[in-house]
């Protein structure tokens, strides 16, 4: 069985977890697979990227779904079973969406432009290596978009979900905020499959 239970944040600023329900081929999944190793390397010693073994996606996604999510997030995870990038600053076993900070990026929002995944991942890795709080950055992105600043510049709206500590956002807001930050170096590998 593939499991996220032993994924821990010790020594890392952030843990980036690919939540996928199945192995269906589509452009977003292919691009994410193509960028996985580079993303792990780019995080360096500051972040960890974890993805399930091929064929074990449902096991790890079910563990994520079992957490105490706000209703709207749980419904989207369960009904749509869309792939997402879950970002944590704590160990997965101890993680509780109602008490710990978190962010979710819905990868299905890249459907129309899967090559933009690289740009988003590179910017997130750069921020992680620079010691920035990526979760706070994503929360601020959601707030700014909700206020209309990013919505006006990229003609998009962030989908701010209810929840005490978490945020779910679409890629338009993220890409609008990261701008040209995709040109970053690729240090040592920190890619882990669970």
C-alpha positions as CSV (number, residue, x, y, z in Angstrom):
1,X,0.0,0.0,0.0
2,X,1.1,3.5,-0.8
3,X,0.7,5.9,2.1
4,X,1.2,9.6,3.0
5,X,1.0,8.8,6.7
6,X,4.8,8.8,7.3
7,X,5.4,12.0,5.3
8,X,6.9,14.5,7.7
9,X,7.9,18.2,7.5
10,X,10.9,17.9,9.7
11,X,13.7,19.8,8.2
12,X,11.6,21.2,5.4
13,X,9.9,24.6,5.1
14,X,7.0,23.1,3.2
15,X,5.7,19.7,2.0
16,X,4.0,19.7,-1.4
17,X,1.8,16.6,-1.9
18,X,0.3,15.5,-5.2
19,X,-3.2,14.3,-4.5
20,X,-4.4,12.2,-7.5
21,X,-7.2,9.7,-7.6
22,X,-6.3,7.7,-10.7
23,X,-3.9,7.2,-13.6
24,X,-6.1,8.5,-16.4
25,X,-3.9,10.1,-19.1
26,X,-4.5,13.7,-19.8
27,X,-2.3,16.7,-20.5
28,X,-2.2,18.1,-17.0
29,X,-1.1,14.7,-15.5
30,X,1.5,14.2,-18.2
31,X,2.9,17.7,-17.6
32,X,3.0,17.2,-13.8
33,X,4.8,13.9,-14.3
34,X,7.3,15.6,-16.6
35,X,7.9,18.4,-14.1
36,X,8.0,16.2,-10.9
37,X,11.7,15.5,-10.8
38,X,12.7,19.1,-11.7
39,X,10.3,20.4,-9.0
40,X,11.8,18.1,-6.4
41,X,15.3,19.3,-7.3
42,X,14.3,22.9,-7.4
43,X,13.0,22.8,-3.8
44,X,16.5,21.9,-2.7
45,X,16.8,21.2,1.0
46,X,14.0,23.6,1.9
47,X,11.0,21.7,0.6
48,X,9.8,18.2,-0.1
49,X,7.6,17.0,-3.1
50,X,5.7,13.8,-2.5
51,X,3.6,11.9,-5.0
52,X,2.0,8.4,-4.9
53,X,3.5,5.4,-6.6
54,X,1.9,4.7,-10.0
55,X,-1.2,2.6,-9.4
56,X,-1.5,3.7,-5.8
57,X,-3.0,7.1,-6.2
58,X,-6.4,6.2,-4.7
59,X,-4.8,5.0,-1.5
60,X,-3.1,8.3,-0.8
61,X,-6.0,10.4,-2.0
62,X,-8.3,8.5,0.3
63,X,-6.0,9.4,3.2
64,X,-6.2,13.1,2.3
65,X,-10.0,12.9,1.9
66,X,-10.3,11.3,5.4
67,X,-9.0,14.6,7.0
68,X,-11.5,17.1,8.5
69,X,-11.9,19.4,5.5
70,X,-14.4,22.2,5.2
71,X,-17.5,20.9,3.4
72,X,-16.9,22.6,0.0
73,X,-13.3,21.2,-0.2
74,X,-14.3,17.7,0.9
75,X,-17.1,17.7,-1.7
76,X,-14.8,18.8,-4.5
77,X,-12.2,16.3,-3.5
78,X,-14.7,13.5,-3.3
79,X,-17.1,14.2,-6.1
80,X,-14.8,15.6,-8.8
81,X,-11.8,13.6,-7.7
82,X,-9.6,16.3,-9.3
83,X,-5.9,16.2,-8.9
84,X,-4.5,18.9,-6.5
85,X,-1.3,20.1,-5.0
86,X,-1.7,20.2,-1.2
87,X,0.9,22.3,0.6
88,X,1.5,21.8,4.3
89,X,4.0,23.0,6.9
90,X,3.4,20.1,9.2
91,X,3.6,16.3,9.2
92,X,0.7,14.7,7.3
93,X,-0.2,12.3,10.1
94,X,-0.8,15.2,12.5
95,X,-2.3,17.5,9.9
96,X,-5.8,18.8,10.6
97,X,-7.3,21.3,8.1
98,X,-9.2,23.0,10.9
99,X,-6.1,23.8,13.0
100,X,-3.1,23.8,10.7
101,X,-2.3,26.2,7.8
102,X,-2.7,24.6,4.3
103,X,-3.2,25.5,0.7
104,X,-4.7,23.6,-2.3
105,X,-4.0,24.3,-5.9
106,X,-6.5,22.5,-8.2
107,X,-4.3,21.2,-11.0
108,X,-7.4,20.6,-13.2
109,X,-7.5,24.4,-13.6
110,X,-4.4,24.0,-15.8
111,X,-6.6,22.1,-18.4
112,X,-6.4,24.8,-21.0
113,X,-2.7,25.5,-20.5
114,X,-0.8,22.6,-18.9
115,X,2.6,24.0,-19.8
116,X,2.0,26.7,-17.2
117,X,2.4,24.1,-14.5
118,X,6.2,24.5,-14.8
119,X,6.0,28.2,-14.3
120,X,3.9,27.8,-11.2
121,X,6.0,25.0,-9.7
122,X,9.2,26.9,-10.4
123,X,7.9,30.0,-8.6
124,X,6.7,28.0,-5.6
125,X,10.1,26.3,-5.4
126,X,11.9,29.6,-5.6
127,X,9.8,31.1,-2.8
128,X,10.4,28.0,-0.7
129,X,14.2,28.2,-1.2
130,X,14.2,31.9,-0.3
131,X,12.6,31.1,3.0
132,X,9.2,32.6,2.2
133,X,6.0,31.2,3.6
134,X,4.4,29.8,0.5
135,X,1.1,29.1,2.3
136,X,0.9,32.7,3.5
137,X,1.8,33.8,-0.1
138,X,-1.1,31.8,-1.4
139,X,-3.5,33.1,1.2
140,X,-2.5,36.7,0.3
141,X,-3.0,35.9,-3.3
142,X,-6.5,34.7,-2.6
143,X,-7.3,37.8,-0.5
144,X,-5.9,40.1,-3.1
145,X,-7.9,38.4,-5.9
146,X,-11.0,38.4,-3.8
147,X,-10.6,42.2,-3.3
148,X,-10.3,42.5,-7.1
149,X,-6.7,43.5,-7.7
150,X,-5.6,40.3,-9.4
151,X,-9.1,39.7,-10.9
152,X,-8.8,43.0,-12.8
153,X,-5.3,42.2,-14.1
154,X,-5.9,38.6,-15.2
155,X,-9.7,38.6,-15.6
156,X,-10.0,35.8,-13.1
157,X,-11.4,35.1,-9.7
158,X,-9.8,33.1,-7.0
159,X,-12.1,30.5,-5.5
160,X,-11.7,31.2,-1.8
161,X,-13.2,28.4,0.1
162,X,-14.6,28.5,3.6
163,X,-12.2,27.3,6.3
164,X,-10.3,28.6,9.2
165,X,-6.8,28.0,8.1
166,X,-6.8,27.0,4.5
167,X,-7.3,28.4,1.0
168,X,-8.1,26.9,-2.3
169,X,-7.3,28.9,-5.4
170,X,-7.3,28.6,-9.1
171,X,-4.3,29.0,-11.3
172,X,-5.2,32.4,-12.9
173,X,-4.6,34.2,-9.6
174,X,-1.4,32.2,-8.9
175,X,0.0,32.8,-12.3
176,X,-0.9,36.5,-12.2
177,X,0.9,36.9,-8.8
178,X,4.1,35.0,-9.6
179,X,4.6,36.9,-12.9
180,X,8.1,36.2,-14.2
181,X,9.5,34.3,-11.3
182,X,9.9,31.0,-13.2
183,X,13.6,31.4,-14.0
184,X,15.2,29.7,-11.1
185,X,18.1,27.3,-10.5
186,X,17.7,23.6,-9.9
187,X,19.6,22.4,-6.8
188,X,19.8,18.8,-5.2
189,X,16.9,16.3,-5.6
190,X,14.3,16.1,-2.9
191,X,11.6,14.0,-4.6
192,X,9.9,11.3,-2.7
193,X,7.3,8.7,-3.8
194,X,5.0,7.3,-1.1
